[in-house]
Amino acid sequence: MGYRIAVGGKGGVGKTTLAALIIRSLLKKGRTPILAVDADPNTNLPEAVGLPCETTVGTLLAQFIDDKASIPPGMTKERYLQVKMNEAISEGKGFDLIAMGRGEGPGCYCYPNLMLRGFVEKLADNYAYVVFDNEAGMEHLSRRTEERIDDMLLVSDPSLRGLRSVRRIHELIRELKLDVARTSLVLDRAPDSLPAVLQEEIAQCGIPWIGTVPTDGQIEALDLARKPLTDLPDSSPSVLACERILAALLNSASAR
């Protein structure tokens, strides 16, 4: 059964960056195979890890709705969809990726989420690690994109709004009684010394603070060069920070 790490938080706080660097760290340590799951309709993880994702769950569902006549005789639509879902898996070196994406036109993301969740559950046993890059905010929690999570990393920037958003997400996880073994706080783009007001807010969150990913100009440089975060050098401050976070997670997990 794959060890599952999920990344959540409000929009723009660095969730995808953290998810991509966690994947990079796992790859470097040889902890493979890995399944990367982009559970955000606004798909960004493929670019961050440098693995093209030409087909998403959303586009497959849209195609299916438009052309149900293509279902082979004697095959149920559920079975046909499961077969087609395999087309959404992008295969990389040491890791594979699947993305929810979005279909054409308006509509709720509940069904794509349901399909993604069911498919990931079937795939998970084939991977040592599963890393989820969640949709921003809180709605995806009520849709239960993941059945079980070993480590939920809630990401915030060094702001009261970000920390309060993390606090609300944490409260919702408990209210919904989601199967999350442990929740931790990660600060992104934070200075070495935090203002007292932010330290007080962190204390009130009631979430263990597991690490900080510092501002790293090399991330912006790679983005402008259209290169993935997996190309960051081993000496990158953000890479080193994520390696420490991952080591803390895995060391604690082995002790549980």
Backbone as numpy.savetxt, mean C-alpha at the origin, in Angstrom:
# Nx Ny Nz CAx CAy CAz Cx Cy Cz
1.61 -18.52 4.60 0.76 -17.33 4.60 1.64 -16.09 4.60
1.47 -15.20 3.62 2.33 -14.04 3.46 2.20 -13.04 4.60
3.34 -12.44 4.98 3.35 -11.38 5.99 2.85 -10.10 5.34
1.85 -9.47 5.94 1.16 -8.37 5.28 1.43 -7.02 5.94
1.89 -6.08 5.13 2.15 -4.71 5.57 1.28 -3.78 4.75
0.51 -2.93 5.42 -0.34 -1.95 4.73 0.08 -0.54 5.12
-0.06 0.38 4.18 0.31 1.78 4.39 -0.92 2.64 4.17
-1.24 3.50 5.15 -2.42 4.36 5.04 -2.14 5.75 5.56
-3.12 6.63 5.39 -3.01 8.02 5.83 -3.76 8.93 4.88
-3.78 10.22 5.17 -4.46 11.15 4.28 -3.64 11.37 3.02
-4.25 12.02 2.03 -3.58 12.22 0.76 -2.35 13.12 0.86
-1.31 12.80 0.10 -0.15 13.67 -0.03 0.88 13.59 1.08
0.77 12.56 1.94 1.70 12.49 3.07 2.88 11.55 2.81
2.88 10.86 1.66 4.01 10.00 1.34 3.74 8.52 1.48
2.47 8.10 1.38 2.12 6.68 1.52 2.79 5.83 0.44
2.67 6.27 -0.81 3.23 5.48 -1.91 4.75 5.41 -1.82
5.36 6.52 -1.43 6.81 6.52 -1.25 7.23 5.49 -0.22
6.54 5.47 0.92 6.88 4.52 1.97 6.65 3.08 1.49
5.52 2.83 0.83 5.23 1.48 0.34 6.32 1.02 -0.64
6.72 1.92 -1.56 7.74 1.57 -2.55 9.08 1.29 -1.89
9.43 2.08 -0.86 10.72 1.88 -0.20 10.72 0.66 0.71
9.56 0.31 1.26 9.45 -0.95 1.99 9.69 -2.12 1.04
9.09 -2.04 -0.14 9.31 -3.09 -1.16 10.78 -3.15 -1.56
11.39 -1.99 -1.75 12.82 -1.94 -2.11 13.66 -2.61 -1.03
13.36 -2.32 0.23 14.12 -2.90 1.34 13.95 -4.41 1.41
12.73 -4.88 1.20 12.49 -6.33 1.20 13.27 -7.01 0.08
13.27 -6.39 -1.10 14.01 -6.94 -2.23 15.52 -7.01 -1.93
16.02 -5.94 -1.33 17.46 -5.89 -1.02 17.84 -6.99 -0.04
16.95 -7.28 0.92 17.22 -8.30 1.92 16.96 -9.72 1.39
16.47 -9.81 0.15 16.17 -11.11 -0.42 14.93 -11.75 0.15
14.07 -10.94 0.74 12.83 -11.46 1.32 11.75 -11.47 0.23
11.84 -12.45 -0.59 10.94 -12.58 -1.74 10.29 -13.96 -1.73
9.25 -14.17 -2.53 8.59 -13.23 -3.43 7.65 -12.27 -2.68
7.40 -11.13 -3.32 6.58 -10.08 -2.75 5.41 -9.80 -3.69
4.24 -9.59 -3.13 3.10 -9.11 -3.90 2.84 -7.66 -3.50
2.95 -6.75 -4.45 2.65 -5.34 -4.22 1.22 -5.08 -4.69
0.42 -4.47 -3.82 -0.99 -4.22 -4.13 -1.26 -2.73 -4.07
-1.59 -2.14 -5.22 -1.99 -0.73 -5.25 -3.51 -0.69 -5.15
-4.00 -0.41 -3.93 -5.43 -0.42 -3.67 -6.05 0.96 -3.82
-5.35 1.86 -4.47 -5.83 3.23 -4.69 -6.29 3.37 -6.15
-7.54 3.85 -6.38 -7.98 4.07 -7.77 -7.04 5.00 -8.54
-6.41 5.93 -7.82 -5.42 6.82 -8.44 -4.07 6.12 -8.39
-3.84 5.25 -9.36 -2.70 4.33 -9.33 -1.37 5.04 -9.47
-0.49 4.87 -8.46 0.84 5.48 -8.48 1.97 4.51 -8.16
1.64 3.40 -7.48 2.69 2.48 -7.05 3.48 1.88 -8.22
2.85 1.54 -9.36 3.65 0.98 -10.46 4.81 1.88 -10.87
4.56 3.18 -10.98 5.63 4.10 -11.35 6.69 4.16 -10.26
6.26 4.11 -9.00 7.20 4.22 -7.88 8.15 3.04 -7.80
7.67 1.85 -8.21 8.54 0.66 -8.14 9.08 0.26 -9.51
8.73 1.00 -10.54 9.28 0.75 -11.86 8.77 -0.50 -12.53
7.50 -0.83 -12.28 6.90 -2.02 -12.90 5.62 -1.60 -13.61
5.63 -1.53 -14.94 4.44 -1.09 -15.67 3.22 -1.95 -15.35
2.08 -1.30 -15.28 0.83 -2.01 -14.98 -0.19 -1.58 -16.04
-0.23 -2.34 -17.13 -1.07 -1.95 -18.26 -2.54 -2.28 -18.04
-2.81 -3.27 -17.19 -4.19 -3.68 -16.93 -4.46 -3.62 -15.44
-5.57 -3.01 -15.04 -5.96 -2.94 -13.64 -7.27 -3.69 -13.44
-7.61 -3.93 -12.18 -8.88 -4.56 -11.86 -10.04 -3.73 -12.40
-9.94 -2.42 -12.27 -11.00 -1.53 -12.75 -11.21 -1.62 -14.24
-10.13 -1.65 -15.02 -10.28 -1.73 -16.48 -10.83 -3.09 -16.90
-10.43 -4.15 -16.19 -10.96 -5.48 -16.50 -12.46 -5.53 -16.27
-12.91 -4.95 -15.17 -14.34 -4.95 -14.87 -15.11 -4.13 -15.89
-14.53 -2.99 -16.30 -15.19 -2.16 -17.32 -15.32 -2.91 -18.63
-14.28 -3.63 -19.03 -14.32 -4.41 -20.26 -15.35 -5.54 -20.16
-15.41 -6.16 -18.99 -16.35 -7.25 -18.78 -17.80 -6.76 -18.90
-18.08 -5.61 -18.30 -19.43 -5.05 -18.35 -19.82 -4.71 -19.78
-18.85 -4.22 -20.56 -19.13 -3.82 -21.94 -19.27 -5.01 -22.88
-18.69 -6.15 -22.54 -18.66 -7.27 -23.49 -18.89 -8.60 -22.78
-20.06 -8.76 -22.17 -20.37 -10.00 -21.48 -20.53 -11.17 -22.46
-20.77 -10.86 -23.73 -20.98 -11.92 -24.72 -19.72 -12.76 -24.94
-18.56 -12.26 -24.48 -17.31 -12.98 -24.71 -17.09 -14.12 -23.72
-17.98 -14.29 -22.75 -17.82 -15.37 -21.78 -17.98 -16.71 -22.49
-17.00 -17.61 -22.37 -17.09 -18.92 -23.05 -18.32 -19.71 -22.58
-18.92 -20.48 -23.46 -20.08 -21.29 -23.08 -19.74 -22.24 -21.93
-20.66 -22.35 -20.98 -20.46 -23.26 -19.86 -19.65 -22.70 -18.72
-19.17 -21.45 -18.84 -18.38 -20.82 -17.78 -19.20 -19.73 -17.12
-19.24 -19.71 -15.79 -19.97 -18.66 -15.08 -19.22 -17.35 -15.19
-19.94 -16.25 -15.00 -19.28 -14.94 -15.08 -18.26 -14.77 -13.96
-18.55 -15.37 -12.78 -17.60 -15.25 -11.67 -16.29 -15.97 -12.00
-16.40 -17.17 -12.56 -15.21 -17.92 -12.94 -14.44 -17.22 -14.05
-15.17 -16.67 -15.00 -14.54 -15.95 -16.11 -13.76 -14.73 -15.59
-14.37 -14.00 -14.64 -13.69 -12.84 -14.07 -12.42 -13.25 -13.34
-12.48 -14.36 -12.60 -11.30 -14.83 -11.90 -10.17 -15.17 -12.87
-10.52 -15.78 -13.99 -9.51 -16.10 -15.00 -8.92 -14.81 -15.58
-9.78 -13.85 -15.88 -9.32 -12.59 -16.46 -8.45 -11.79 -15.49
-8.73 -11.94 -14.18 -7.98 -11.18 -13.19 -6.49 -11.47 -13.26
-6.14 -12.65 -13.72 -4.72 -12.97 -13.83 -4.01 -12.05 -14.82
-4.76 -11.47 -15.74 -4.16 -10.54 -16.70 -3.74 -9.23 -16.03
-4.25 -8.97 -14.81 -3.92 -7.73 -14.11 -2.63 -7.84 -13.31
-2.03 -9.02 -13.27 -0.78 -9.20 -12.51 0.41 -8.80 -13.38
1.19 -7.84 -12.91 2.44 -7.47 -13.58 3.57 -8.20 -12.87
4.41 -8.88 -13.62 5.46 -9.69 -13.03 6.80 -8.97 -13.10
7.45 -8.88 -11.95 8.76 -8.24 -11.87 9.80 -9.21 -11.33
11.00 -8.71 -11.07 12.08 -9.54 -10.54 11.97 -9.57 -9.02
11.50 -10.67 -8.49 11.35 -10.80 -7.04 10.01 -10.34 -6.51
9.24 -9.66 -7.35 7.93 -9.21 -6.89 6.96 -9.06 -8.06
5.69 -9.21 -7.74 4.61 -8.98 -8.69 3.75 -7.84 -8.18
2.94 -7.28 -9.06 2.11 -6.14 -8.69 0.72 -6.27 -9.29
-0.27 -5.89 -8.50 -1.64 -5.79 -9.00 -2.23 -4.48 -8.51
-2.98 -3.81 -9.38 -3.54 -2.50 -9.04 -5.05 -2.48 -9.23
-5.74 -1.81 -8.31 -7.18 -1.69 -8.45 -7.54 -0.80 -9.64
-6.92 0.36 -9.74 -7.23 1.27 -10.82 -8.68 1.70 -10.79
-9.16 2.20 -11.89 -10.55 2.64 -11.98 -11.09 2.30 -13.36
-12.38 2.05 -13.41 -13.01 1.78 -14.69 -13.39 3.06 -15.39
-13.99 2.92 -16.54 -14.43 4.09 -17.29 -15.77 4.58 -16.75
-15.93 5.88 -16.67 -17.21 6.46 -16.28 -17.40 6.51 -14.78
-18.54 7.07 -14.33 -18.80 7.22 -12.91 -19.16 5.89 -12.27
-19.10 5.85 -10.96 -19.51 4.64 -10.25 -18.74 4.45 -8.96
-19.28 3.58 -8.11 -18.67 3.28 -6.83 -17.51 2.32 -7.02
-16.51 2.41 -6.13 -15.37 1.51 -6.20 -15.57 0.27 -5.34
-16.77 0.07 -4.82 -17.02 -1.07 -3.93 -16.76 -2.40 -4.64
-17.28 -2.55 -5.86 -17.12 -3.83 -6.55 -15.67 -4.09 -6.95
-14.96 -3.10 -7.53 -13.53 -3.33 -7.79 -12.77 -3.70 -6.52
-13.12 -3.06 -5.38 -12.48 -3.39 -4.12 -12.75 -4.84 -3.73
-14.01 -5.24 -3.90 -14.41 -6.60 -3.55 -13.64 -7.61 -4.40
-13.54 -7.34 -5.69 -12.81 -8.24 -6.58 -11.32 -8.28 -6.23
-10.76 -7.12 -5.95 -9.34 -7.05 -5.59 -9.08 -7.83 -4.31
-9.94 -7.63 -3.31 -9.76 -8.31 -2.03 -9.82 -9.83 -2.21
-10.84 -10.31 -2.91 -10.97 -11.75 -3.12 -9.79 -12.33 -3.88
-9.32 -11.61 -4.89 -8.21 -12.11 -5.70 -6.91 -12.13 -4.90
-6.67 -11.06 -4.12 -5.46 -11.00 -3.30 -5.45 -12.14 -2.28
-6.62 -12.43 -1.71 -6.70 -13.53 -0.75 -6.29 -14.85 -1.38
-6.65 -15.05 -2.63 -6.27 -16.28 -3.33 -4.78 -16.30 -3.66
-4.21 -15.12 -3.92 -2.80 -15.04 -4.31 -1.85 -15.07 -3.12
-2.28 -14.55 -1.98 -1.38 -14.23 -0.88 -0.52 -15.40 -0.42
-1.07 -16.60 -0.43 -0.31 -17.75 0.05 0.88 -18.09 -0.84
0.94 -17.49 -2.02 2.06 -17.74 -2.93 3.23 -16.79 -2.70
3.07 -15.85 -1.75 4.09 -14.82 -1.54 4.52 -14.79 -0.07
5.79 -14.48 0.13 6.30 -14.36 1.50 5.83 -13.06 2.14
5.67 -12.01 1.32 5.26 -10.70 1.82 4.23 -10.09 0.87
3.27 -9.39 1.45 2.29 -8.63 0.69 2.30 -7.20 1.22
2.50 -6.23 0.33 2.56 -4.82 0.72 1.42 -4.08 0.04
0.55 -3.46 0.84 -0.60 -2.72 0.33 -0.33 -1.22 0.39
-0.54 -0.54 -0.73 -0.55 0.92 -0.77 -2.01 1.34 -0.83
-2.55 1.77 0.30 -3.98 2.02 0.40 -4.40 3.37 -0.18
-5.68 3.44 -0.45 -6.30 4.69 -0.87 -6.21 5.71 0.26
-6.12 6.99 -0.09 -6.06 8.04 0.93 -7.35 8.09 1.73
-7.21 8.44 3.00 -8.39 8.67 3.83 -8.88 7.42 4.54
-10.21 7.36 4.75 -10.79 6.35 5.63 -11.80 5.43 4.95
-12.33 5.82 3.79 -13.43 5.06 3.20 -13.04 3.63 2.88
-11.80 3.43 2.44 -11.38 2.08 2.04 -11.43 1.11 3.22
-11.31 1.63 4.44 -11.35 0.74 5.60 -12.70 0.07 5.74
-13.77 0.85 5.51 -15.11 0.28 5.62 -15.37 -0.72 4.49
-14.66 -0.57 3.36 -14.80 -1.54 2.26 -13.95 -2.78 2.49
-13.06 -2.71 3.51 -12.24 -3.85 3.90 -11.45 -4.43 2.72
-10.60 -3.57 2.15 -9.77 -4.00 1.02 -8.87 -5.18 1.41
-8.41 -5.21 2.67 -7.56 -6.30 3.14 -8.31 -7.09 4.21
-8.19 -8.42 4.16 -8.82 -9.26 5.17 -8.03 -9.23 6.47
-6.71 -9.38 6.38 -5.86 -9.45 7.56 -4.59 -8.66 7.31
-4.16 -7.90 8.34 -2.94 -7.11 8.23 -2.08 -7.39 9.46
-0.80 -7.68 9.22 0.13 -7.86 10.32 0.62 -6.51 10.84
0.97 -5.61 9.94 1.44 -4.29 10.34 0.78 -3.21 9.49
0.05 -2.31 10.14 -0.54 -1.16 9.48 0.32 0.06 9.80
0.92 0.65 8.79 1.73 1.85 8.96 0.90 3.06 8.56
0.58 3.91 9.53 -0.18 5.12 9.27 0.80 6.28 9.12
0.78 6.91 7.95 1.77 7.93 7.61 1.18 9.33 7.78
1.98 10.21 8.36 1.59 11.61 8.50 2.77 12.50 8.16
2.47 13.66 7.63 3.50 14.69 7.52 3.56 15.41 8.87
4.55 16.28 9.08 4.66 16.97 10.37 3.65 18.12 10.49
2.37 17.77 10.55 1.31 18.77 10.67 0.22 18.25 11.58
-0.52 19.18 12.21 -1.63 18.78 13.07 -2.71 18.07 12.27
-2.99 18.55 11.04 -4.02 17.92 10.22 -3.66 16.48 9.89
-2.41 16.25 9.53 -1.98 14.90 9.20 -2.07 13.97 10.39
-1.62 14.44 11.55 -1.65 13.61 12.75 -3.08 13.34 13.21
-3.94 14.32 13.07 -5.33 14.11 13.47 -6.04 13.16 12.51
-5.66 13.20 11.25 -6.21 12.25 10.29 -5.78 10.83 10.65
-4.52 10.66 11.00 -4.02 9.35 11.43 -4.78 8.86 12.66
-5.02 9.77 13.57 -5.74 9.41 14.81 -7.14 8.92 14.49
-7.83 9.59 13.56 -9.19 9.17 13.19 -9.17 7.81 12.48
-8.17 7.60 11.63 -8.06 6.30 10.95 -7.84 5.20 11.98
-6.98 5.46 12.94 -6.71 4.48 13.99 -7.97 4.16 14.78
-8.75 5.18 15.09 -10.00 4.97 15.82 -10.99 4.14 14.99
-11.03 4.40 13.68 -11.95 3.66 12.83 -11.54 2.19 12.73
-10.25 1.93 12.67 -9.76 0.55 12.63 -10.27 -0.22 13.85
-10.22 0.44 15.00 -10.68 -0.22 16.23 -12.20 -0.35 16.25
-12.91 0.69 15.78 -14.37 0.64 15.77 -14.89 -0.47 14.86
-14.24 -0.64 13.71 -14.67 -1.67 12.76 -14.15 -3.06 13.14
-13.30 -3.09 14.17 -12.71 -4.35 14.63 -12.01 -5.09 13.48
-11.23 -4.31 12.72 -10.50 -4.90 11.61 -9.38 -5.79 12.14
-9.03 -6.79 11.35 -8.03 -7.76 11.75 -6.64 -7.19 11.48
-6.23 -6.26 12.34 -4.93 -5.62 12.24 -4.15 -5.94 13.50
-3.05 -6.68 13.35 -2.30 -7.12 14.52 -1.61 -5.96 15.22
-1.08 -4.99 14.44 -0.35 -3.88 15.05 -0.44 -2.66 14.15
-0.57 -1.50 14.77 -0.61 -0.23 14.05 0.54 0.64 14.54
1.25 1.27 13.61 2.39 2.13 13.96 2.31 3.44 13.19
2.90 4.46 13.75 2.95 5.79 13.13 4.31 6.00 12.46
4.28 6.52 11.23 5.49 6.92 10.52 5.33 8.38 10.13
6.32 9.19 10.45 6.33 10.58 10.01 7.16 10.71 8.74
6.62 11.44 7.78 7.33 11.64 6.51 7.72 13.10 6.36
8.92 13.32 5.84 9.45 14.67 5.60 9.44 15.50 6.89
9.79 14.87 7.98 9.79 15.55 9.28 11.21 15.96 9.68
11.35 17.08 10.38 12.68 17.51 10.85 13.14 16.65 12.01
14.42 16.76 12.35 14.96 15.98 13.48 14.30 16.37 14.79
14.00 17.65 14.94 13.38 18.14 16.17 11.97 18.65 15.87
10.97 18.06 16.52 9.58 18.44 16.29 9.14 19.51 17.29
8.30 20.44 16.84 7.72 21.41 17.78 6.95 20.70 18.88
6.88 21.33 20.04 6.22 20.71 21.19 4.76 20.37 20.89
4.09 21.21 20.10 2.67 20.97 19.82 2.48 19.67 19.03
3.43 19.35 18.14 3.34 18.10 17.38 3.68 16.90 18.27
4.64 17.07 19.16 4.96 16.00 20.09 3.77 15.67 20.98
3.04 16.69 21.40 1.84 16.48 22.22 0.77 15.74 21.42
0.62 16.14 20.16 -0.39 15.49 19.30 -0.05 14.02 19.08
1.22 13.73 18.88 1.65 12.34 18.70 1.33 11.52 19.95
1.60 12.09 21.10 1.31 11.39 22.36 -0.18 11.11 22.50
-1.02 12.04 22.04 -2.47 11.87 22.16 -3.01 10.85 21.16
-2.27 10.62 20.09 -2.71 9.65 19.08 -2.80 8.24 19.67
-1.92 7.94 20.59 -1.90 6.61 21.18 -1.39 5.54 20.23
-0.61 5.94 19.23 -0.05 5.01 18.25 1.47 5.00 18.40
2.09 3.86 18.55 3.56 3.82 18.65 4.22 4.45 17.42
5.16 5.34 17.68 5.88 6.04 16.61 7.11 5.19 16.27
7.10 4.57 15.09 8.13 3.60 14.75 9.29 4.19 13.97
9.10 5.37 13.38 10.21 5.95 12.62 9.82 7.16 11.81
10.84 7.81 11.26 10.67 9.02 10.46 11.43 8.87 9.15
10.76 9.25 8.05 11.42 9.28 6.75 11.76 10.75 6.47
13.04 11.11 6.42 13.41 12.52 6.28 13.17 13.05 4.87
13.20 14.33 4.75 13.16 14.95 3.43 14.39 14.49 2.63
14.16 14.08 1.41 15.23 13.51 0.59 15.12 14.08 -0.82
16.03 14.97 -1.16 16.00 15.62 -2.47 16.17 14.64 -3.62
16.75 13.47 -3.36 16.95 12.49 -4.42 15.62 11.91 -4.91
14.60 11.90 -4.03 13.29 11.41 -4.44 12.69 12.33 -5.50
12.75 13.63 -5.26 12.23 14.60 -6.24 13.02 14.53 -7.53
14.33 14.36 -7.43 15.17 14.28 -8.63 14.80 13.08 -9.49
14.55 11.93 -8.85 14.15 10.75 -9.61 12.79 10.96 -10.26
11.88 11.60 -9.53 10.55 11.86 -10.09 10.65 12.72 -11.35
11.46 13.76 -11.30 11.62 14.64 -12.46 12.32 13.93 -13.61
13.14 12.94 -13.27 13.84 12.17 -14.30 13.00 10.98 -14.79
11.77 10.87 -14.28 10.86 9.77 -14.63 11.47 8.40 -14.31
12.13 8.31 -13.16 12.73 7.06 -12.73 12.07 6.58 -11.44
12.03 5.27 -11.20 11.37 4.74 -10.00 12.20 4.94 -8.74
11.52 4.86 -7.60 12.21 5.01 -6.32 13.14 3.84 -6.02
12.94 2.73 -6.70 13.83 1.60 -6.52 15.24 1.91 -7.04
15.40 3.01 -7.79 16.72 3.42 -8.29 17.50 4.25 -7.27
16.89 4.56 -6.13 17.59 5.32 -5.10 18.83 4.56 -4.65
19.93 5.26 -4.39 21.14 4.58 -3.92 20.96 4.09 -2.49
21.79 3.12 -2.09 21.70 2.58 -0.74 22.00 3.63 0.33
22.72 4.69 -0.07 23.08 5.74 0.90 21.99 6.79 1.08
20.91 6.69 0.31 19.83 7.67 0.41 19.27 7.73 1.83
19.08 8.93 2.38 18.52 9.04 3.74 17.15 8.37 3.88
16.32 8.48 2.85 14.99 7.86 2.92 15.09 6.34 2.87
16.01 5.82 2.07 16.23 4.38 1.99 16.69 3.84 3.34
17.67 4.50 3.95 18.19 4.07 5.25 17.10 4.11 6.32
16.27 5.15 6.28 15.19 5.28 7.26 14.19 4.13 7.11
13.82 3.80 5.86 12.85 2.73 5.64 13.43 1.37 5.98
14.73 1.20 5.79 15.36 -0.05 6.20 15.29 -0.22 7.72
15.47 0.89 8.45 15.36 0.81 9.91 13.93 0.51 10.34
12.96 1.12 9.66 11.55 0.87 9.98 11.20 -0.59 9.72
11.63 -1.10 8.56 11.34 -2.49 8.23 12.00 -3.44 9.23
13.24 -3.15 9.60 13.95 -4.01 10.56 13.21 -4.03 11.90
12.70 -2.86 12.32 11.96 -2.80 13.59 10.68 -3.63 13.50
9.99 -3.57 12.36 8.77 -4.35 12.18 9.06 -5.85 12.25
10.06 -6.27 11.49 10.34 -7.70 11.39 10.91 -8.26 12.68
11.73 -7.47 13.38 12.26 -7.93 14.65 11.16 -8.11 15.69
10.21 -7.15 15.69 9.09 -7.24 16.63 8.19 -8.41 16.26
8.01 -8.62 14.95 7.13 -9.72 14.50 7.70 -11.07 14.91
9.02 -11.22 14.80 9.64 -12.49 15.15 9.57 -12.76 16.64
9.44 -11.66 17.42 9.36 -11.82 18.88 7.95 -12.11 19.36
6.95 -11.89 18.47 5.57 -12.08 18.89 5.19 -13.56 18.92
